[in-house]
Amino acid sequence: MSGKSNHVYDENDIVLLKGLEGVKKRPAMYIGSTNSMGLHHLVWEIVDNAVDEALSGFGKNISVTIYKDGSLSVQDEGRGIPTGINNATGKSALELVFTELHAGGKFSDKAYTTSAGLHGVGASVTNALSEWLECNVFRDGEIHHIKFANGGKIIEPLTVIGKTNRHGTYVRFKPDANVFSTVEFKWDTIYNRLQESAFLLKGVHYFLKDERTGDSVEFHYENGLQEYVATLNANKKSLSPVISFEDLNAHIKTEVAFQYCLEDYGETIYSYVNNVRTRDGGTHETGFRMGITRAVNDFATENNLLKKGVKLEGSDIREGLTAIISLKIPEDSLEFEGQTKGKLGTPEATPLVNNFIYTQFTYYLNENKEFALNLVKKCIDAQNARVAARKAKEDARNTNKKIKNEVILSGKLTPPQSKDYAKNELFIVEGDSAGGTARTGRDRMYQGILPLRGKPLNTDNVTLDRMLKNEEFATLINTIGAGYGANFDPEDAHYGKIIIMTDADTDGAHIQTLLLTFFYHYMRGLITSGKVYIAVPPLYRVYKYKDKKEIFEYAWDDEGLEKAKAKIGQGYLISRYKGLGEMSSEQLWETTMNPRTRLLIQVNIDDPLLVEYRVGVLMGNDTALRKKWVEENVDFSTNDDFMKEVKR
Ligand code: TTJ
């Protein structure tokens, strides 16, 4: 390795970058990004501390307040951050919590921690990226106060400012506008996160207040996970009530709640460890799946409901299942895996959850025979559909073998030449005419085009049968080639990116919504594995003729428009694109399809409650509500938390 561009970090750099300076220099390394998501990360770092304290059994109320001056506070009623001087450093523990990376844990005697190995980087990161941060600790009869400014410099040293008979911690901070692309806290984002936390920590009261609008809300769930599942399924038809089991006396505490729904063909399983989402599942989810499968199979066999020698597959048993799994694991048994540490590795969680669910659910099935029989019938239906689908696929393959050269499954699809599936991209294009333009402009090697005629079917409230009869979606399932529903496997997808390309208007946004609804219901793994994108065409072209030659710039939003005008200079002309159809194939390629110049938004569904809300209510039958949402939220120029902006 040579040259400065390939600089390798050595211990000197590490020393230099340690502490808050490092955070300020590379904020994204600590909080993921400096957009709206990163901004809210600052909030979670503080809230998690209060939640940890409640999780350890100290404090039943947690309050979050958004202020008019752009700051936010979190208050708990825990023991209070220790204020005594730490011998080794000569500084107070309180100061260290806000100035040293990861200092939090050193002063705690917590049995469970939300941050171990996961995203938690500590309250000091919030301090580093704030214009100011102040903390009041109510402890030992006194109110202790400290204040920092400009990313962690003490401006008001730790002092006692009064007496109190309360205990707890109050932190208020104002994010640094020079760091973030937006410093506006979002009510919905904080609302959902606190509600999720309240479901997981039953008995704790969460208060959220927004002084900008006067809105306020309280979350408090005595039945925790049961109410979580009920909320996720609020708009669905159910086959059973929410079933829940818990074992809170073992070394590892287990809680699960689940419910079966009709007319729902996917599975929705969210798992948590110590109140933190395990996005990529892990040993506890494996145990849960095994336990459910075993219980239903054994029940069906014992009651002679299956043909001899036939067993139900796991996916047959999980169609329409919504489940929340929450484990509390002490720090000494905690293992995480994967690049983002979002997967539980603790080996004993598998047999533990497996046996627990098996025993409890077997008992439940025998006590609730009518439900059990309905459930087995539903599973057998799923099994039959799976077998029929496999047969149809094999038949199609055999037919294709016979008629060589005729492997194109749809007349409308223009496939790419490459068979390198990971590199291939499928553009789903609004309208035949834009489809034609895209076909001419595309990279023939890696880009395939599937034009859509009119609006796709709304799959929110239709039966599987009806969806499969829909020509558009049947084509899409064939084209993607990875199955659908509980059988869908994103690894089999014939495309590494599925890109929805519509006009930048409300109709286009509606089409996006309908396609996302379909993917959400039948190919959820496509979204969760990050393969679904929305192409963002430019809104303007600014141009003029100079020395008989045309010079031009594209703009994606009003800010970009101003820049483009300045760049082109006096005498510019502007054309505003009303749709993809107004672009030539070259223009469409260079602005929207060329991986080197285009703007894509990656569709991301990280927030379970927000997703159910958006899919269930907004993509459902209430067109007025949907239109309002689309107009308010589908802004082609901002990064919504729902969609992550990426280039390439
Ligand atoms: C640590 O171990 C001794 C008793 O107190 C423990 C502690 O630090 N508790 C604690 C920290 N409760 N609340 C916090 C806290 C709350 C907020 C809102 C923000 C921060 C950084 C910490």
Boltz pocket constraint, residues with backbone or C-beta under 6 A from the ligand:
constraints:
  - pocket:
      binder: B
      contacts: [[A, 45], [A, 46], [A, 47], [A, 49], [A, 50], [A, 53], [A, 74], [A, 75], [A, 76], [A, 78], [A, 79], [A, 80], [A, 81], [A, 82], [A, 97], [A, 104], [A, 107], [A, 108], [A, 109], [A, 123], [A, 168], [A, 169], [A, 170], [A, 171]]
      max_distance: 6.0
